[in-house]
Amino acid sequence: MISARLRYTAVSLAALGFLVGGLLWAQADVWPGALMCLVLTCGCLLGCARIRRTAGRRQDEQAAELAAVFPEGWVEPWAGWCCEHGWATRGDLHHPATCTRAQQR
């Protein structure tokens, strides 16, 4: 399945292509071709709007699922811990109550 970002980019580029094509047809006084290209441009723009709505709805669903799993909100696993040496390795992490503030900038 193609990601929403790639689909949105492809449909946006198609809309731009149809718009340019429609303007070129209109400049050449070929009105049926210009009208068809502009109709296809509108269709592509409606497709872009649908992709954005669908992606937004899926993000809302994922946020609701995350809220159901973590009702109090997401908490970072290392929240409240600090690293004296500037590296987040297991040996460097300790609780702030025992922090010596060594090498912290």
N, C-alpha and C positions, 0 to 999 in steps of 0.2 A: 504494500500500500504506500502510495506517495504521500509524503508529509504535507501538511497544510501550507507550510511556508513555500515549498516548491510549487505546489499547485497554484497558490496565490501569485507567485512570481510569473509562472507560465501564462496564466490567464491575464495578468496585467500587461505582459508583453504582447499577447495576442490582441488585447484591446488597443494598445498603442499602435500596433501594426494595422489593424482595421481602420483606426482613425486616420492614420497617414494615408492609407490606401483610399479611403473615402474622400479625403481632401484632394488627392491627386486625380481621382475620377471626376470630382466636381470641377477642378481646374481645367480638365480636358473636355468639359461639357458632356460627360456621359452620366446623366442623372440617375438612370436605374442602378448602375454600378455603385455610384456614390451613396445612393439611398440604402442599398443592401449592405455596404460596408459600415455605414453609420448605425444601421439596425444591429449588425453583428457586434459593433462596439458597445452598444447599450446592453446587449446580451452578456457580453464579457464582464461589463461593470456590475451587472446584477449577479453574475457568478462570483465575482470578487466579494460582493456584500454577503452572499450566502456562505462563502468560505469563512469570512470573518465571524459571522454569527455562530456558525457551527463550532469553530475553534473556541470562541468565548464561552459557549454553552458547555463544551467539554472541560474547559478550565474550571468553570463553576462547579461542575459535577465532581471533578477531582478535589476541589477545595472542600466540598461537602463531605466527601468520603474521608479526607484527611481530618476534618473536624469531628467526624464520627469516631475515628480511631483514637484521636488525641483531643478529647473534649476541652481540655484546658489550654490548648494550643501547643504548637511544636516547641520543644525545648532542645536546644543544642546539647549533645551528649557531654561536652566539656564546658558548659556554661558554669561560671563561678570558679573555674580552675585557672591557674596561670602557669607560665613557662618562664623560668628564670634565665635560661640560656638562649631564648629566642627561637628554639626549635620545638615543634609540637611532637616530640617523641614521648613514648610512655614513661621513660625514666625522668624526663624533665618536668612532667606535669605534677602538680601538687595543689593542695587546697590553699586558698588565700590566707587562712588562719596561720599557716606555717610558712608563709612567704617571707623571704629575707630581702626581697627587692634587689637581689644581686643581678647585675648586668642588665637591668631594665632601663630603657631610655625614655 
